[in-house]
Amino acid sequence: MFDSIFSFREKRMIQRIFASAKGIFSPPAGGTSFLKRLICATVVIAELIGALFFNMPQTPRGQRINLDEWTLSWSDEFDGDSLDTTKWNNPYDNVARRGGFWDKDQVFVENGVLKIRTEYKENEQFGSGWYTGAIETKGLFEQKYGYFECRCICPGGIGLWAAFWTLGDGMFAPPDGSAADGCEIDMFESGFFKDKKKHDAVNQATGFDGYGEGSSGVVLGHYSGKDIFNEYNTFGLEWNENEIIFYINGIETDRLSGEWVPHVKQYLLLSVEVAGKTEEIGVGGQPVPFVDESNNINDNDMSIFPLDFVVDYVRAYQRTQDIEV
């Protein structure tokens, strides 16, 4: 009954509330005082209740990633003056995507950072509309297990979300009931600019077996970064044979195991999307994007455009002890 009433995210928060309450009466080895435990638990429980009943974001409170245990296996610091095509594919050219278009010309490198630019364009190949972009490492860099991290500033506008994610080819295979043959893992999605409660929060999520009937997915939660539309934050994923563990600014937010863990190489993606949906006009007609009226990019002050998703680096690591000599 517990499983049928509550979502995964709600069940996780309830478990944390009970764990925090139990911690008040179970002193750790360090001998923390009862008063200090009571104050800390009260703060955590209050935040969890806010998340459970009022959809408030949670603060990352887990372990800190120790990069001394890891060896860099791949990176792009975006130090040149153009996108490194030995590391990234930029394959999307006027592709209708949700409420806008993905266009390769919207992705560029300058002043030591990658920028994915969103702006309104007229008289383009597929007409006027909102143009943004996406890049991926498919066929150039793919890795099984490791730690993956992006340092970035999210685009601060209504109806926009940036993302750092990973995909495996098995996501598009017939459903088999697990992520073992590949999945989608979202290290972050930033879609709450207009939400006063979750303004600086991001989604962290995963799913397997495609995007239609038979697929499975879960949003682990909404977790707070630090002024994500103006300052750099890091978003990371630790992935091993047993778990996938999510991080913000080096602090764990949540983790999953079992059927949610892929066991094949996956590739990385950076993208920006305009909220909305793509519909086909006529039978076999041209896909046309329509913006989301409830999260409408046109509600922004137009003076903020063009608006950039700014990426300082993307890095991938392997655990040092797992590297074959």
PyMOL commands that set and color helices and strands:
alter all, ss='L'
color gray80, all
select helices_A, chain A and resi 2-5+8-24+34-54+67-69+104-106+169-172+258-260+293-295+297-299+302-304+320-322
alter helices_A, ss='H'
color red, helices_A
select strands_A, chain A and resi 70-76+95-97+100-102+107-110+113-121+129-132+134-136+146-153+160-167+184-190+201-208+216-224+233-239+243-248+251-257+267-274+276-280+287-291+307-319
alter strands_A, ss='S'
color yellow, strands_A
deselect
rebuild
show_as cartoon
